[in-house]
Amino acid sequence: MTSLNLQNRVDPWGEMRAVPSRGTLMGNRSILHDEGNKIVRPWAHKAWVTCLLKFNGIKRPKPFSPGNYSELFSIDEATVFAAGLPQLLRDKVEFSVTNENENNAMAVAAATRSLRRAERLTELEGLWEASNSDFVVADIETTGLDATVCEILEIAALLVNPAGVVLREFNVLVRAREEIPPFIVELTGISQILIDEHGVSEETAVLEFASFIGRMPIFFHNATFDTAFLAPALARHGLVFNNKVFDTLATARAAWPDLRSYKLATLAKIIDNAAVPTHRALADASATLSVLLAARELAGFGASSIEPGVMRDDLSLIANQGQLDNERV
């Protein structure tokens, strides 16, 4: 097929025709032809790029070459302006209308997301109420993901007052029966040497943890994972884990519904002054607290006021008073 047979002459109505007439300028709307040199679409982009036929002696390859843009020619220069100007005006009007529609759609979508977020956060009212008295935020590190075969390596917990102030910290390393897998050492920084030197038995760890949390509500990030390890560990040593458990993963999904990931590391990046998670239990518990407090603020559920004259730092822990729900069976 010669260049005279190509359907690349543009008439005043924007139609492409196979005729010999042409002007002195060439147009480019990207690749419009197929392998058989047939026009298969009117444009790949709406902009008409006008090109000279010759430039610095550079010669174009054969028209409609594979992988090259489709060379288009106006039938004459008058056609370019006669057809191009109305098209330009039409494109501007179309863009203006489309842009306004898109803006309206975005505004409606944003309002819908805000309403949905408010509804989801309101549904978590029981969770917010739990944070209006002293509560615990906790995290564990383990030798793997499967609670039926893997072991707890570290337990950490924070005792927090309704204002979000940390009153006490609990942190303990646990001696595992099996050697710590190398990838866990790399992920957490908890080495076998560290465990051997500073770890305590599982029994000691869970009894101290139970004493620390007492009857208080407890928050985890992805609570299903933590409780799958903690409940059996407590049961092995005669304790029942029946504290009220709340999950900040559900809280985060309600507060920030458009995120692709709800990992602590992701959430910490979008929350002002959030604690940074490090795959160590105490740091991750602090990051979990940051998520909880930020989501609670978004939900508009502020902490209840503290009675005048009561210094929270001076209050005795319920656990130290022996008021445990985790009583031996």
N, C-alpha and C positions, 0 to 999 in steps of 0.2 A: 504494500500500500504506500503510494507516494504521498508527499505532504499536501498535494492538491486534493487528495481523496479524504484527508482527515477531517473529521467533524469538529473543526476548531476555529471557525469564523463566527464571530458574535454579532447578531443583528441588533437593531435598536430596542427590541423587546427582551433582550438577554438570552435569546435562543441561540444554540450553537448549530451551525450549518456547515455542510461540506461544499463550499463554493470557492472559486479561485481568487475572488476579490479580497484585498486586505489593505490595511493602512500601514503606517511606518512604525507603529509601536506594538509591542508584544505584552500580553497580560498573563498573570500567573495566579491561579487559585488552587495551587497544590496539585496532587496527582488525581486526575479525574478519569483516566483511561485504564482499561484492563489489558491483559496480555495480548489480546487480539486487536489492540488499538481502537477499541470501541469506547465511546464515552458512557460511563455508567452512573455518573452523578453530576449535578450542575456545579458544585463547588465542594471543597473540603474545608475552606474557611471563606467567610463572606467578604473579606477585604480583597480588593482588586489591586494587585501589585503590578505597576506598569514598568516595563523593562525596555532598554534599548536593544536593537537587533545586533549591534556590534559594540564591543567595549574593549579597548586596549588590545585589539587583535585576537581576543579570545573567541573561539568558535564553539558554539553549542553542539552537543552530539546530535545524532539523528532525532528529529521530532518524535515525541511519544516513546522515547527510549525507556526500557524497563527501569523502575526506580527513580526516574526523573519526573519533575513536574510537567504537566500537560501544557504545551505552548499554545496560547490562545491569541487570536488576532481580531481586532475590530475590522469591520468591513471598510471603514474609513475613520479618520479622527473625529469627524462630526458625530459619528455613531458613539464613540467613546463618551463624549460629553452629553449627547442626547439620551443615551441609555444609562450612563453612569450616574449622572446627577439625580434623576428621579429615584434610581435604586438607592443612592446614598441617603436621600431624604427618607425613603421607605425604611431603610435599615435603622436610621436614627429614631424614627417614630416607633418602630418595632422594639428597639432596644429600650426606649424610654418606658413603653408600656410594660415590657417584660421585666425591666428593673423595678418598676413600681409594684408589679404583682409579686415579684420575689421578695421585696422589702415587706410587703403586707403579709406574705406567707411566713416569712421569718419572724415577724412580730407575733403572729398568731401562734406559731410553733413555740416561741419563747414563753408566751403567756400560758400555753397549755402545759409546758414542762414545769413552769413555776407552780401552777395549780396542782399538778400531779405530785410534785415534790412536797408541797404543803400537806396534801392529803396523806401521803405515805408517812411523813414525819408525825402527823397528828395520830396516825394509827399506832405509833410507838409510844403513846402517852405513858403506858405502864413502865416502859424503860426509863423515861425521864423522871417519873416519880421515884424510881429506885435510886436515882442519883441525887435525890433531895434529902437523903440521909447519908451517913457514912457508908461508903461502899469500897469494894476491892476491885482492882484491875490486875489481871495476872497473865502470865505467859510461860510456856515451857519450851525447852529445846530437847530434841530426841535423837536417837541413832538412825531414824528413818521414818517413813510415813505409815507403815502398817503397825497398828497398835497391838496386833496379836503376836507379833514376833519382835518388835523393836522396843527400846527402853527409853525411859526418861533420863536425860543428862543434866538438866538444869531446871529449876523452878524459881520464878520470881513473882513478887506481888507487891502492890502499892496500896496502902490504906489511904483513902482520899475523903476529904470532907465535902459537903455540898457545894462549897465555893470552888472546888477543883484543886484545893491545896493538898499536896501530899504530906500526910502526917507521919507515916512510918513506911519503911521499906523492908522487904524480905527477899533474900536471895541465897540459894544453896545449890551447890554442885552435887550430883548424885553419881555414885560409883555404879557403873554398868557391869553386868556379868560378862558380857562379850566385849571384845576389843572394838574401839570406836572406828567405824569405816573412814578411810582417808578422805572421801568427799565431804563427810560431815566435819572433819577436822578443818578442811579448807573453807567450808561455808561458815562455820561458827567461830573458829579459832579455839575451840575446846579440844585440847590434846589429851592423849592418854596420860601423859606426865602430869598435866594439870588436875585431872580427875584423881589420879593415884595419890597426889599430894594433898589435895584440898577437898575431895569428895567425901560424902557421908553415905551411909547405907540408905537404901530406898525407904526402909521403915522409919529411920530418923527423919528423913526429908519430908515424907508425907505427914508424919505426926506433927512436926513443927509447922508445916503449911496449914494443916487443919486448925491448929491452935491460933495461927495468925488470922485466918479468915473468919473464924467463929460462925455466927449466923448471918453475916452480912451478905447482901447480894454481890455477885461477882461477874465481872465483865471480861470477856476474851475477844480476840479478833479471830473469827472462824472457830467458834466455840466447840463445834462438833469434833474438831481435831483434838483440842486440848482435853476435853472431857473424856474422849475415847481412851486416853492414856491415864488420866488422873483417877477416874472412878474405879477402874480395876486395881490400880495401885493402892488406893485407900482401902478397897475391899480386902485385898490380900493381908492387910494389917488390922482388920477388924473394925474399919470405919465405913460409914455410909455417907456418900457425897450427895447431900440433898439441899444445898444452898440454891437459891434462885439464880439461874444463869442467864445472862444476856449477851447478845452477839453484836459487836460493833461492825461486823461485815454487813449485816442487814441494815444497820444504821447508816453506813456509808452509802449503800446502794440507794437508800431513800433520799439522802441529803445531796448526793451528786450523781443523778441518774444517767448522765451522759458519758461517764468515764468508761473506757474499755477495760481497765484493770482496777481492781480494788485491793491490790497488795498494799501492805503498810508503806513500802517505799514510795509507791505512786501517790498515795494519799498525803504523805508527809510533804511532798513537793507542792501541793496546792493549798496547804494549811499554813497560815502565818505562824512563825515561831514554833513549829511542830518539832517534837523530839525526833531524832533520826534513828530509824531502826537499823540494827547491825547484825541480826540473827543471834544476838545474845538476849537472854530472857528479860533482864532488867531494862535494857534499852528498848526492846520491843513492847514491853508493858507500858513504858513511858509514851511511846508512839501511839499505842492503843488509847491511852488516856487523852492524848491530843486530838485524836479522831472523835472520841466521844464528846469532848467539850465543844469542839467546833461544830459538830452536828447539832448538839443541844442548843447552841446559840442560834443556829439557822432556824431551828424549829420554834424558837421563841419561848422555850421552857427554861426560864432562869432558875437558879438555885434558890431554895427557900431561905428566908432570913435566919440568921443565927441569933439565938436569944441573947439579950444584953448581959454582959458580965460573965459569959461562959467562954473560956479560952479553950479552943478545940485542941491545941497542943497539949493541954494539961489533962485531957480526958483519958481515963484508963481504957484500954482495949477490952472489948467484950470477951475476946478470946482469953485474955489474962484473968478474967473473972470466972473462967471455967464454964461459960454459957455457950456450949458447943452444940450445934446440930449434928456435927460429925462425931457422934458418940459411939463408943465401942459397942459392937453387937455381940 
